[in-house]
Amino acid sequence: MSEKKINRGIVTKTFTLAQQHASNPGKLSIDESLIPADGITFYVMRLSKVIVIHPQGDFFIGRNVEEEFWNPQVNLAELDGFADSVSRRHAMVHPLQHGYEITDLFSKNGTMLDDRRLVPNIAYRLVSGMQLIIGREQLMVIFR
């Protein structure tokens, strides 16, 4: 597991999930201890990686660009592969009292939530277990 402190007190952890026992091949076992009580988890399907965010306010999903003075808290450029399909500020996640909502920020390749394309600048409520597609990267959203 690797851990990075990011500005505004957000901690991001990246680690690999274990495969479930042989009786259920292809299914992933999500260890409940990996789901934070006070945060949100993004499971990167292609790489079987988890990004955990402990937000203290709104945060961005996107890709880091060296010239920029800010970095997105969920930086998909660090995952290799499909970073070119992710906008610098692709989407914004807003914590609610009980849950989260996501807004596409007029990204070049769009954002999908459970096979539904998001209309830019409109907030959509996230439900734990939903699939989120950012550019060409498929994420599962998990939170308590």
C-alpha positions as CSV (number, residue, x, y, z in Angstrom):
1,M,0.0,0.0,0.0
2,S,1.3,3.5,-0.8
3,E,0.0,6.6,0.9
4,K,0.3,10.2,-0.2
5,K,-0.7,13.4,1.7
6,I,-2.3,15.9,-0.7
7,N,-3.1,19.6,-0.1
8,R,-6.1,20.5,2.1
9,G,-5.6,17.6,4.4
10,I,-6.8,14.9,1.9
11,V,-5.0,11.6,2.2
12,T,-5.0,9.2,-0.8
13,K,-4.2,5.5,-0.4
14,T,-3.6,3.2,-3.3
15,F,-3.5,-0.6,-2.8
16,T,-4.6,-3.8,-4.6
17,L,-7.7,-5.7,-3.7
18,A,-7.4,-9.5,-3.3
19,Q,-9.3,-11.9,-5.6
20,Q,-12.1,-13.9,-4.0
21,H,-11.8,-17.6,-3.5
22,A,-11.6,-20.0,-6.5
23,S,-15.3,-20.8,-6.2
24,N,-16.2,-17.4,-7.6
25,P,-13.6,-16.7,-10.3
26,G,-13.6,-13.1,-11.7
27,K,-15.5,-11.7,-8.7
28,L,-13.6,-9.3,-6.4
29,S,-13.8,-9.5,-2.7
30,I,-14.0,-6.0,-1.1
31,D,-12.6,-6.0,2.4
32,E,-14.9,-3.9,4.5
33,S,-11.9,-2.5,6.4
34,L,-10.8,-0.8,3.2
35,I,-14.0,1.3,3.0
36,P,-13.4,4.3,5.2
37,A,-16.1,5.5,7.6
38,D,-15.4,9.1,6.7
39,G,-14.4,8.9,3.0
40,I,-15.0,7.5,-0.5
41,T,-13.3,4.8,-2.4
42,F,-12.7,4.6,-6.1
43,Y,-12.0,1.0,-7.3
44,V,-10.1,1.2,-10.6
45,M,-11.5,-1.9,-12.5
46,R,-8.8,-2.2,-15.1
47,L,-6.0,-2.4,-12.6
48,S,-7.7,-3.8,-9.5
49,K,-6.5,-0.7,-7.5
50,V,-8.3,1.3,-4.9
51,I,-8.0,5.1,-4.3
52,V,-9.3,6.2,-1.0
53,I,-10.2,9.9,-0.4
54,H,-11.0,11.5,2.9
55,P,-12.5,14.8,1.7
56,Q,-12.8,17.9,3.7
57,G,-14.9,19.6,0.9
58,D,-15.3,19.4,-2.8
59,F,-12.6,17.5,-4.7
60,F,-11.7,16.9,-8.4
61,I,-11.2,13.8,-10.5
62,G,-8.8,14.4,-13.4
63,R,-5.2,14.2,-14.4
64,N,-2.1,16.0,-13.2
65,V,-0.3,18.3,-15.5
66,E,3.1,19.5,-14.4
67,E,2.5,23.1,-15.4
68,E,-0.6,23.4,-13.3
69,F,-0.5,24.9,-9.8
70,W,-3.2,22.5,-8.6
71,N,-3.5,18.7,-8.8
72,P,-6.8,16.7,-8.8
73,Q,-7.2,14.6,-5.6
74,V,-8.1,11.6,-7.8
75,N,-5.3,11.7,-10.3
76,L,-5.9,9.2,-13.0
77,A,-2.7,10.1,-14.8
78,E,-0.8,8.2,-12.1
79,L,-2.5,5.0,-13.2
80,D,-1.0,4.9,-16.7
81,G,-2.7,3.7,-19.8
82,F,-5.8,5.8,-20.4
83,A,-4.8,9.2,-19.0
84,D,-5.1,10.9,-22.4
85,S,-8.9,10.4,-22.3
86,V,-9.2,12.2,-18.9
87,S,-9.5,16.0,-18.7
88,R,-7.4,17.9,-16.3
89,R,-10.5,18.9,-14.3
90,H,-12.8,16.1,-15.5
91,A,-15.4,16.0,-12.7
92,M,-16.0,17.4,-9.2
93,V,-17.3,15.4,-6.3
94,H,-19.2,17.2,-3.6
95,P,-19.7,15.6,-0.2
96,L,-23.3,15.7,1.1
97,Q,-24.5,15.2,4.7
98,H,-25.2,11.5,3.8
99,G,-23.3,10.6,0.6
100,Y,-21.8,12.4,-2.4
101,E,-22.8,13.9,-5.7
102,I,-20.7,14.2,-8.9
103,T,-20.7,16.9,-11.6
104,D,-19.0,16.6,-15.0
105,L,-17.0,19.7,-15.7
106,F,-17.5,19.9,-19.5
107,S,-14.9,17.2,-19.9
108,K,-13.7,16.4,-23.5
109,N,-14.7,12.7,-23.4
110,G,-17.5,12.9,-20.9
111,T,-18.5,11.1,-17.7
112,M,-20.8,8.1,-17.5
113,L,-22.6,6.9,-14.4
114,D,-24.1,3.4,-14.6
115,D,-24.3,3.6,-18.4
116,R,-25.9,7.0,-18.4
117,R,-23.9,10.0,-19.8
118,L,-23.9,12.9,-17.4
119,V,-25.0,16.3,-18.6
120,P,-22.2,18.8,-17.9
121,N,-22.6,21.1,-14.9
122,I,-25.5,19.1,-13.4
123,A,-25.0,17.3,-10.1
124,Y,-25.9,13.6,-9.9
125,R,-26.2,11.8,-6.6
126,L,-23.7,8.9,-6.2
127,V,-24.9,5.6,-4.7
128,S,-22.3,3.2,-3.3
129,G,-21.7,0.5,-5.9
130,M,-22.3,2.6,-8.9
131,Q,-19.9,2.4,-11.9
132,L,-18.3,5.6,-13.0
133,I,-16.6,6.0,-16.3
134,I,-14.1,8.9,-16.6
135,G,-12.8,9.1,-20.1
136,R,-11.9,5.5,-20.8
137,E,-11.2,4.6,-17.1
138,Q,-13.9,2.5,-15.3
139,L,-14.3,3.1,-11.6
140,M,-16.6,1.6,-8.9
141,V,-17.6,4.1,-6.3
142,I,-17.8,2.7,-2.7
143,F,-18.6,4.5,0.5
144,R,-20.5,3.8,3.8
